[in-house]
Amino acid sequence: MAMALPLLGSAAWLPAARATTDATVERSRRALMGTQVDIVAHGASGHTLQAAAEQAWQEMARLAALIPATARTAWSAASTAPLACMPSASLPR
């Protein structure tokens, strides 16, 4: 019985392994708010995937622009060294 469980779990991958599609993979990487962000998209059309990734980048940039500059500066500083915060900056419990 103990051997049946790992084998049962691997059965879910069999149909995917047998599928023969011409899937395209598009990858893009950019820095956003002091962090490296990667987008990996899978699909049939490279052009469609590139357009979707570009829309995602634009939306992330739009959302990042809504965050105050002071928060972005603090996050960037905290990515390289510990950042001391005042107790009043803590979230209420």
Solvent accessible surface area in square Angstrom, and as a share of the most:
residue,aa,sasa,rsa
1,M,187,0.84
2,A,84,0.65
3,M,144,0.64
4,A,48,0.37
5,L,112,0.55
6,P,86,0.54
7,L,119,0.59
8,L,132,0.65
9,G,47,0.45
10,S,57,0.37
11,A,49,0.38
12,A,80,0.62
13,W,185,0.65
14,L,92,0.46
15,P,91,0.57
16,A,66,0.51
17,A,84,0.65
18,R,179,0.65
19,A,63,0.48
20,T,134,0.78
21,T,108,0.63
22,D,137,0.71
23,A,65,0.51
24,T,42,0.24
25,V,66,0.38
26,E,40,0.18
27,R,173,0.63
28,S,37,0.24
29,R,159,0.58
30,R,106,0.39
31,A,89,0.69
32,L,39,0.19
33,M,71,0.32
34,G,50,0.48
35,T,80,0.47
36,Q,104,0.46
37,V,36,0.21
38,D,72,0.37
39,I,31,0.16
40,V,69,0.40
41,A,20,0.16
42,H,124,0.56
43,G,24,0.23
44,A,94,0.73
45,S,49,0.31
46,G,21,0.20
47,H,147,0.66
48,T,83,0.48
49,L,20,0.10
50,Q,101,0.45
51,A,50,0.39
52,A,51,0.39
53,A,12,0.09
54,E,68,0.31
55,Q,125,0.55
56,A,39,0.30
57,W,11,0.04
58,Q,111,0.49
59,E,74,0.33
60,M,53,0.24
61,A,53,0.41
62,R,124,0.45
63,L,83,0.41
64,A,10,0.08
65,A,76,0.59
66,L,122,0.61
67,I,42,0.21
68,P,88,0.55
69,A,62,0.48
70,T,111,0.64
71,A,28,0.22
72,R,79,0.29
73,T,93,0.54
74,A,35,0.27
75,W,122,0.43
76,S,52,0.34
77,A,47,0.37
78,A,48,0.37
79,S,74,0.48
80,T,122,0.71
81,A,54,0.42
82,P,138,0.87
83,L,81,0.40
84,A,102,0.79
85,C,95,0.57
86,M,134,0.60
87,P,124,0.78
88,S,94,0.60
89,A,69,0.53
90,S,77,0.50
91,L,156,0.78
92,P,126,0.80
93,R,284,1.03
